């Protein structure tokens, strides 16, 4: 646990795995339905939907260079324990439309997520990882408790460690011109992106596309990886200000071995938003949500239920139920 953490321990969540009945990470269980959501700007965003639509809703937002499929195991796990869940490909990623004007700014992504939130008849909670966490954080600061229930940030804080950002930037640069072979793409993924592929290249089938030049590219618009979108001027200050404005229950989940969100980054975030909870996944890296799916899901379930007033908050004098009404049902 980091010194600033006030969330149940990793051991406590492990002990609760049986209680929450987190399913095995396979393709059994609740079916996932693929669909599309059309934004007010006319962009079609590919979505996955699962779970009873009358249950509390969670919206999952993936990281930069990823797709909604990075949430697939978590999506099914959360649906299997009673949540209504939605994940979608950010504009320019996965199977979603590319922006004709090349606008992949934080504000553009916030507009898309805001449209999805407003289309729901009851208040959802939002879960964002890495760049998706930026989108979730900024959206939560702008929409507030009138439209949102709770916020979960996955390895994302306003301040990020330079070592981690450099690793991500190196991955994007190494990928910019595509690859001659699938082996080369897999080696680059393993080297920079903390994802073990081995020789099972079938695992990359939803992550790659073949360009007009016959080379292999990751399935995102190259313009989305431009530095102006990934590291815009003043982004740390903007997100710090947005963190201070958060009025909904907020949880930060991070891996203790993350090279992106270090102890210093967590301390900075807690100064910005003292009411936020912090949960450390011991031994996890930047992709801890897939490395320790059971722990991640249990921590998220515990937090969301407390945000809804179902469980008592572990933080004395800061009860989630006192700051938040229970989520209404209905679609």
ZIFENWO-V548219 format. One record per residue. N is the residue number from 1. RES is the residue in three letters. SS is DSSP state (H for helix, E for strand, - for the rest). PHI is phi in radians with two decimals (* if undefined). Layout:
# ZIFENWO-V548219
N;RES;SS;PHI  N;RES;SS;PHI
This chain:
# ZIFENWO-V548219
1;UNK;-;*  2;UNK;-;-1.30  3;UNK;-;-1.00  4;UNK;-;-1.60  5;UNK;-;-1.24  6;UNK;-;-2.32  7;UNK;-;-1.76  8;UNK;-;-0.94  9;UNK;-;-1.23  10;UNK;H;-1.05  11;UNK;H;-1.11  12;UNK;H;-1.12  13;UNK;H;-1.22  14;UNK;H;-1.06  15;UNK;H;-1.14  16;UNK;-;-1.59  17;UNK;H;-1.01  18;UNK;H;-1.13  19;UNK;H;-1.09  20;UNK;H;-1.51  21;UNK;-;0.96  22;UNK;-;-1.15  23;UNK;-;-1.29  24;UNK;-;-1.15  25;UNK;-;-1.35  26;UNK;-;-2.31  27;UNK;-;-1.71  28;UNK;-;-1.51  29;UNK;-;1.62  30;UNK;-;-1.02  31;UNK;-;-1.20  32;UNK;-;-1.89  33;UNK;E;-1.84  34;UNK;E;-1.64  35;UNK;E;-2.66  36;UNK;E;-2.38  37;UNK;E;-2.10  38;UNK;E;-1.75  39;UNK;-;-1.37  40;UNK;-;-1.02  41;UNK;-;-1.49  42;UNK;-;1.57  43;UNK;-;-1.45  44;UNK;E;-1.61  45;UNK;E;-1.84  46;UNK;E;-1.20  47;UNK;E;-2.28  48;UNK;E;-2.08  49;UNK;E;-2.29  50;UNK;E;-2.65  51;UNK;-;1.64  52;UNK;-;-1.21  53;UNK;-;-1.12  54;UNK;-;-1.55  55;UNK;-;-1.60  56;UNK;-;-0.98  57;UNK;E;-1.80  58;UNK;E;-2.18  59;UNK;E;-1.97  60;UNK;E;-1.85  61;UNK;E;-2.12  62;UNK;-;-1.40  63;UNK;-;-1.48  64;UNK;-;-1.10  65;UNK;-;1.35  66;UNK;-;-1.84  67;UNK;-;-2.57  68;UNK;H;-1.04  69;UNK;H;-1.18  70;UNK;H;-1.16  71;UNK;H;-1.73  72;UNK;H;-1.03  73;UNK;H;-1.17  74;UNK;H;-1.15  75;UNK;H;-1.03  76;UNK;H;-1.16  77;UNK;H;-1.08  78;UNK;H;-1.26  79;UNK;H;-1.15  80;UNK;H;-1.16  81;UNK;-;-1.82  82;UNK;-;1.93  83;UNK;-;-1.73  84;UNK;E;-1.62  85;UNK;E;-2.16  86;UNK;E;-2.41  87;UNK;E;-2.27  88;UNK;E;-2.55  89;UNK;-;-1.38  90;UNK;-;-1.00  91;UNK;-;-0.91  92;UNK;-;1.39  93;UNK;E;-2.19  94;UNK;-;0.96  95;UNK;-;-1.75  96;UNK;-;-1.39  97;UNK;-;-1.12  98;UNK;-;-1.44  99;UNK;-;-1.27  100;UNK;-;-1.02  101;UNK;-;-1.62  102;UNK;-;1.22  103;UNK;-;-1.49  104;UNK;-;-2.10  105;UNK;-;-1.23  106;UNK;H;-1.01  107;UNK;H;-1.08  108;UNK;H;-1.13  109;UNK;H;-1.14  110;UNK;H;-1.12  111;UNK;H;-1.05  112;UNK;H;-1.13  113;UNK;H;-1.13  114;UNK;H;-1.05  115;UNK;H;-1.11  116;UNK;H;-1.15  117;UNK;H;-1.06  118;UNK;H;-1.20  119;UNK;-;-1.38  120;UNK;-;-1.62  121;UNK;-;-1.39  122;UNK;-;-2.40  123;UNK;-;-1.23  124;UNK;E;-1.58  125;UNK;E;-1.77  126;UNK;E;-2.11  127;UNK;E;-2.19  128;UNK;E;-2.20  129;UNK;E;-1.89  130;UNK;-;0.93  131;UNK;H;-1.07  132;UNK;H;-1.11  133;UNK;H;-1.19  134;UNK;H;-1.02  135;UNK;H;-1.09  136;UNK;H;-1.14  137;UNK;H;-1.08  138;UNK;H;-1.13  139;UNK;H;-1.14  140;UNK;H;-1.11  141;UNK;H;-1.15  142;UNK;H;-1.42  143;UNK;H;-1.54  144;UNK;H;1.22  145;UNK;H;-1.24  146;UNK;H;-1.15  147;UNK;-;-2.10  148;UNK;E;-2.22  149;UNK;E;-1.61  150;UNK;E;-2.80  151;UNK;E;-2.29  152;UNK;E;-2.12  153;UNK;E;-1.77  154;UNK;E;-1.94  155;UNK;-;0.90  156;UNK;-;-2.55  157;UNK;-;-2.36  158;UNK;-;-0.98  159;UNK;-;-1.65  160;UNK;-;-2.12  161;UNK;-;-1.29  162;UNK;H;-1.10  163;UNK;H;-1.06  164;UNK;H;-1.21  165;UNK;H;-1.13  166;UNK;H;-1.19  167;UNK;H;-1.07  168;UNK;H;-1.15  169;UNK;H;-1.11  170;UNK;H;-1.13  171;UNK;H;-1.09  172;UNK;H;-1.15  173;UNK;H;-1.17  174;UNK;H;-1.17  175;UNK;H;-1.71  176;UNK;-;-1.03  177;UNK;-;-1.70  178;UNK;-;1.35  179;UNK;E;-2.34  180;UNK;-;-1.30  181;UNK;-;-2.34  182;UNK;H;-1.18  183;UNK;H;-1.10  184;UNK;H;-1.13  185;UNK;H;-1.11  186;UNK;H;-1.12  187;UNK;H;-1.10  188;UNK;H;-1.16  189;UNK;H;-1.05  190;UNK;H;-1.17  191;UNK;H;-1.24  192;UNK;H;-1.85  193;UNK;H;-1.85  194;UNK;-;1.02  195;UNK;-;-2.06  196;UNK;-;-1.44  197;UNK;-;-1.94  198;UNK;-;1.13  199;UNK;-;-1.76  200;UNK;-;-1.51  201;UNK;H;-1.21  202;UNK;H;-1.05  203;UNK;H;-1.17  204;UNK;H;-1.65  205;UNK;-;-1.03  206;UNK;-;-1.62  207;UNK;-;-1.86  208;UNK;E;-2.17  209;UNK;E;-2.48  210;UNK;E;-1.78  211;UNK;-;-1.33  212;UNK;-;-1.07  213;UNK;-;-1.54  214;UNK;-;1.45  215;UNK;-;-1.49  216;UNK;E;-1.64  217;UNK;E;-2.23  218;UNK;E;-1.21  219;UNK;-;-1.50  220;UNK;E;-2.65  221;UNK;-;-1.23  222;UNK;H;-0.95  223;UNK;H;-1.15  224;UNK;H;-1.22  225;UNK;H;-1.67  226;UNK;-;-1.19  227;UNK;H;-1.03  228;UNK;H;-1.12  229;UNK;H;-1.57  230;UNK;H;-1.39  231;UNK;-;-2.36  232;UNK;-;-1.16  233;UNK;-;-1.03  234;UNK;-;1.37  235;UNK;H;-1.14  236;UNK;H;-1.10  237;UNK;H;-1.14  238;UNK;H;-1.11  239;UNK;H;-1.24  240;UNK;H;-1.12  241;UNK;H;-1.13  242;UNK;H;-1.16  243;UNK;H;-1.06  244;UNK;H;-1.13  245;UNK;H;-1.53  246;UNK;-;-1.05  247;UNK;-;-2.08  248;UNK;-;-1.99  249;UNK;E;-0.93  250;UNK;E;-2.29  251;UNK;E;-2.17  252;UNK;E;-1.85  253;UNK;E;-1.94  254;UNK;E;-2.55  255;UNK;E;-1.50  256;UNK;-;-1.18  257;UNK;-;-1.74  258;UNK;-;-1.07  259;UNK;-;-1.61  260;UNK;-;-1.84  261;UNK;-;-1.97  262;UNK;-;-1.59  263;UNK;H;-0.99  264;UNK;H;-1.08  265;UNK;H;-1.16  266;UNK;H;-1.12  267;UNK;H;-1.05  268;UNK;H;-1.08  269;UNK;H;-1.11  270;UNK;H;-1.19  271;UNK;H;-1.18  272;UNK;H;-1.23  273;UNK;-;-2.40  274;UNK;-;-1.08  275;UNK;-;-1.41  276;UNK;-;-1.15  277;UNK;E;-1.65  278;UNK;E;-2.26  279;UNK;E;-2.17  280;UNK;E;-1.66  281;UNK;E;-1.69  282;UNK;-;-1.11  283;UNK;-;1.45  284;UNK;-;-1.53  285;UNK;-;-1.77  286;UNK;-;-1.08  287;UNK;-;-1.75  288;UNK;H;-1.09  289;UNK;H;-1.15  290;UNK;H;-1.69  291;UNK;H;-1.18  292;UNK;-;-2.31  293;UNK;H;-1.02  294;UNK;H;-1.08  295;UNK;H;-1.19  296;UNK;H;-1.03  297;UNK;H;-1.13  298;UNK;H;-1.14  299;UNK;H;-1.10  300;UNK;H;-1.19  301;UNK;H;-1.05  302;UNK;H;-1.02  303;UNK;H;-1.15  304;UNK;H;-1.09  305;UNK;H;-1.13  306;UNK;H;-1.20  307;UNK;H;-1.12  308;UNK;-;-1.49  309;UNK;-;1.50  310;UNK;-;-1.38  311;UNK;-;-2.09  312;UNK;-;-1.36  313;UNK;-;-1.22  314;UNK;-;-1.33  315;UNK;-;-1.63  316;UNK;-;-1.12  317;UNK;-;1.36  318;UNK;-;-2.45  319;UNK;-;-1.23  320;UNK;H;-1.10  321;UNK;H;-1.16  322;UNK;H;-1.32  323;UNK;H;-1.86  324;UNK;-;-2.60  325;UNK;-;-1.47  326;UNK;-;-1.16  327;UNK;-;-1.22  328;UNK;-;-1.41  329;UNK;-;-1.78  330;UNK;-;2.05  331;UNK;-;-2.29
